[in-house]
């Protein structure tokens, strides 16, 4: 997103604590006079208030995105997702900034009953700490919009694929196969059905929505009109790498505690603004696999 906005001569202040982010991915941005980077922890409200100034819009992407381990550290999602969102909103209020784009998640739908799942679907019981913390963030944003006349764009993503990909199932599978190309351990039974979106399509969808929808609160699902099973995803990854490992399914209908075995979002609302994805899930998987193959150094940045 930073690189894209800089291409259109926008001035960007990037804030990251680098707990999962990599400065390497910003090497082109650092060459641009319109980019300033600040390493900071947004959980510190006093510091956040000083940093978030003089902006037309805040694009709030900061979060703990490791969905699987929420039950092992029950405070992490609350701190890094919900409380950071409060910190960002309060910093905006103090500095009279009115516009915020927020990366939420399709996980807020829990185990939905309707597929594809629309934005106005009845919310089920939450199944993950990650989804719950993101839904709390959405609620805070909506309250600030009502109280302080903010405008918000809330995006409920499926999982994102593409360049600079450093966590998720493709990463996990390729890291295993890099260590042992003959065997692959798979969480769940492999029949989980998931939708995915290429990062370039994600960026274009966000910018389309921000430019074309002007309600006080704008909520959009972002995804493709298709989904794929974990088994078929593995086939594409292994085919791209010409591998035929023995698959060891660890069992159960879900990959981890709180995992939704079927995620498929209704994206008619964002499409009504003229947006449509350029990449199929299959193409996104192939491109992501090739990117990781060319950048195996990323295996060393995460345990």
C-alpha positions in Angstrom: 0.0 0.0 0.0 2.8 2.4 0.9 4.6 1.8 -2.4 1.4 2.2 -4.3 0.4 5.5 -2.7 3.9 6.9 -3.1 3.6 6.2 -6.9 0.8 8.8 -6.9 2.8 11.4 -5.1 1.1 11.1 -1.7 3.0 11.9 1.5 3.1 8.9 3.8 4.1 8.4 7.4 4.6 4.7 8.1 4.3 3.5 11.7 5.4 0.0 12.7 6.9 -1.7 15.8 8.5 -4.2 13.4 7.4 -7.2 15.6 6.4 -8.9 12.3 6.9 -6.2 9.7 10.2 -6.0 7.8 12.0 -2.8 6.8 13.4 -4.7 3.8 10.0 -4.5 2.1 10.1 -0.7 2.3 13.5 -0.3 0.6 12.0 1.5 -2.4 9.8 3.7 -0.1 12.9 4.8 1.8 14.3 6.3 -1.4 11.2 8.5 -1.8 11.3 12.0 -0.2 7.6 11.8 0.5 8.0 8.8 2.9 8.8 9.0 6.6 9.1 5.9 8.8 8.7 5.8 12.6 9.3 2.7 14.6 6.8 2.8 17.4 4.5 0.7 19.5 1.0 2.1 19.1 -0.2 0.6 22.4 1.5 3.6 23.9 -1.3 6.2 23.7 0.9 9.1 24.7 3.3 8.4 22.0 0.6 7.6 19.4 -1.0 11.0 20.0 2.3 12.7 19.1 2.8 10.7 15.9 -0.6 10.7 14.4 -0.8 14.3 13.2 -1.7 16.3 10.1 -3.1 13.4 8.1 -6.0 13.3 5.7 -6.6 9.6 6.4 -5.3 6.9 8.7 -4.9 3.5 7.2 -4.9 1.2 10.2 -3.3 -2.1 9.3 -1.5 -2.7 12.6 -2.5 -6.0 14.3 -1.5 -9.4 15.6 -2.4 -11.5 12.6 -1.5 -14.9 14.0 -5.0 -16.3 14.4 -4.0 -19.8 15.6 -2.5 -19.0 19.0 -5.1 -16.7 20.5 -6.1 -19.2 23.1 -2.5 -19.6 24.3 -2.1 -15.9 25.0 -5.5 -14.5 25.6 -4.3 -10.9 26.0 -2.3 -10.5 22.9 -5.2 -10.0 20.5 -6.9 -7.6 22.9 -3.7 -5.6 23.3 -2.5 -5.5 19.7 -5.8 -5.4 17.9 -8.5 -3.8 20.1 -6.5 -1.5 22.4 -4.2 -0.4 19.5 -7.4 0.5 17.6 -8.6 2.6 20.5 -5.2 4.2 20.7 -5.3 5.1 17.0 -8.9 6.4 17.2 -8.1 8.5 20.3 -5.0 9.9 18.6 -7.1 10.9 15.6 -9.7 12.6 17.8 -7.1 14.7 19.6 -5.5 15.7 16.3 -8.8 16.3 14.5 -8.3 13.6 11.9 -11.6 12.4 10.6 -11.0 9.5 8.1 -9.9 5.9 8.9 -9.6 2.8 6.8 -9.5 -0.3 8.9 -8.4 -3.8 8.1 -10.8 -6.1 9.8 -11.3 -9.8 8.9 -13.7 -12.3 7.5 -13.2 -14.2 10.8 -15.7 -11.9 12.5 -18.4 -14.0 10.9 -17.3 -17.0 13.0 -19.0 -20.1 11.7 -21.5 -18.5 9.4 -24.7 -20.2 8.3 -25.0 -18.3 5.0 -22.6 -18.6 2.0 -21.4 -16.6 0.4 -21.6 -14.5 3.6 -22.9 -10.9 3.1 -21.8 -7.9 5.2 -25.3 -7.6 6.9 -25.4 -11.3 7.9 -26.5 -12.0 11.4 -23.4 -12.4 13.6 -22.9 -15.8 15.1 -21.0 -16.6 18.3 -17.4 -15.7 17.9 -15.0 -18.6 17.6 -11.5 -16.9 17.8 -9.9 -14.3 20.0 -8.6 -12.7 16.8 -12.1 -12.4 15.3 -13.5 -11.1 18.6 -10.8 -8.5 18.9 -11.3 -7.3 15.4 -15.1 -7.1 15.8 -14.5 -5.0 19.0 -12.3 -2.7 16.9 -15.0 -2.3 14.3 -17.5 -1.4 17.1 -15.1 1.2 18.5 -14.6 2.8 15.1 -18.4 3.0 14.6 -18.8 4.6 18.0 -16.2 7.2 17.2 -17.9 7.9 13.8 -21.1 8.6 15.7 -19.6 10.6 18.5 -17.0 12.6 16.6 -18.2 12.7 13.0 -15.5 10.4 11.7 -15.8 8.6 8.4 -14.7 5.0 8.3 -14.0 2.2 5.7 -14.0 -1.2 7.4 -12.7 -4.1 5.3 -13.4 -7.7 6.2 -10.7 -9.7 4.3 -10.3 -13.3 3.4 -6.7 -14.4 3.7 -4.2 -12.4 1.6 -1.7 -13.9 -0.9 1.1 -12.5 -3.0 4.5 -10.7 -2.7 5.9 -10.1 0.7 3.9 -12.9 2.1 5.5 -14.1 5.4 2.8 -16.0 7.3 -0.1 -18.3 6.5 -0.6 -21.8 5.1 1.6 -21.4 1.9 4.5 -20.2 4.1 4.0 -23.0 6.6 3.8 -25.7 3.9 6.8 -24.5 1.9 8.9 -24.1 5.1 8.1 -27.8 6.0 8.8 -28.9 2.4 12.1 -27.0 2.4 13.2 -29.0 5.4 11.7 -32.3 4.2 10.2 -32.5 0.6 8.9 -36.0 1.2 6.5 -35.3 4.0 3.9 -32.6 4.8 1.9 -32.3 8.1 -1.5 -30.7 7.5 -3.7 -29.3 10.3 -7.2 -30.6 10.2 -8.5 -33.1 7.6 -7.7 -31.0 4.5 -11.3 -30.5 3.6 -11.4 -27.0 5.1 -12.7 -24.6 2.4 -11.1 -21.1 2.2 -11.2 -18.1 0.0 -8.1 -16.0 -0.7 -7.3 -12.7 -2.3 -4.1 -11.4 -4.0 -2.6 -8.4 -2.2 -2.7 -6.3 -5.3 -6.4 -6.9 -5.6 -6.8 -6.1 -2.0 -5.1 -2.7 -2.4 -7.1 -1.8 -5.4 -10.4 -2.7 -3.6 -9.5 -0.6 -0.5 -8.7 2.4 -2.7 -11.8 2.0 -4.8 -14.0 1.9 -1.7 -12.3 4.9 -0.1 -12.6 7.0 -3.3 -16.2 6.0 -4.2 -18.1 5.4 -0.9 -18.7 8.3 1.4 -21.1 7.1 4.1 -20.2 7.7 7.8 -19.5 3.9 8.2 -18.7 1.9 5.1 -18.2 -1.9 5.5 -16.9 -4.1 2.7 -16.1 -7.8 2.3 -13.0 -8.3 0.2 -12.5 -11.6 -1.5 -13.0 -13.5 -4.8 -16.1 -15.3 -6.0 -14.5 -18.7 -5.3 -12.9 -20.9 -2.7 -10.6 -23.8 -2.5 -10.0 -26.8 -0.2 -6.8 -27.1 1.7 -6.1 -30.4 -0.2 -6.5 -28.6 -3.5 -4.3 -25.7 -2.3 -1.6 -28.3 -1.4 -1.9 -29.8 -4.9 -1.2 -26.4 -6.6 1.8 -25.7 -4.3 3.3 -29.1 -4.8 2.7 -29.0 -8.6 4.4 -25.7 -8.8 7.4 -27.1 -7.0 7.2 -30.5 -8.7 6.9 -32.3 -5.4 4.8 -35.3 -4.3 5.1 -35.5 -0.5 3.3 -37.9 1.8 0.5 -36.0 3.4 -0.1 -36.5 7.2 -3.5 -35.0 8.2 -3.6 -34.2 11.9 -7.4 -34.7 12.0 -10.6 -32.8 12.8 -12.8 -30.5 10.7 -10.8 -27.4 11.7 -7.1 -26.6 11.6 -6.9 -25.0 15.1 -9.1 -23.9 18.0 -11.3 -21.1 16.6 -10.6 -21.9 13.0 -13.6 -21.5 10.6 -13.8 -24.6 8.4 -15.5 -22.6 5.6 -14.9 -19.0 4.7 -16.5 -17.6 1.6 -17.7 -14.0 1.5 -20.3 -12.2 -0.6 -18.4 -9.4 -2.4 -21.2 -7.9 -4.5 -21.0 -4.6 -2.5 -17.4 -3.8 -3.5 -18.0 -5.1 -7.0 -20.9 -2.7 -7.4 -18.3 0.1 -7.2 -16.6 -1.2 -10.4 -13.9 -3.3 -8.7 -13.1 -6.8 -9.6 -10.1 -9.0 -8.8 -7.4 -9.6 -11.5 -6.1 -12.8 -9.9 -7.8 -16.2 -9.4 -7.0 -18.1 -6.2 -5.1 -20.6 -8.3 -2.9 -17.9 -9.9 -2.4 -16.2 -6.5 -1.2 -19.5 -5.0 1.2 -20.1 -7.8 2.6 -16.5 -7.6 2.9 -16.8 -3.8 4.7 -20.1 -4.1 7.2 -18.7 -6.6 7.7 -15.6 -4.5 8.6 -17.7 -1.4 10.9 -19.9 -3.5 12.8 -16.8 -4.6 12.9 -15.4 -1.1 13.7 -18.2 1.3 15.4 -15.8 3.6 11.9 -15.2 5.0 12.0 -18.6 6.7 14.6 -17.2 9.0 12.6 -14.2 10.2 9.8 -16.2 11.9 10.2 -19.1 14.3 
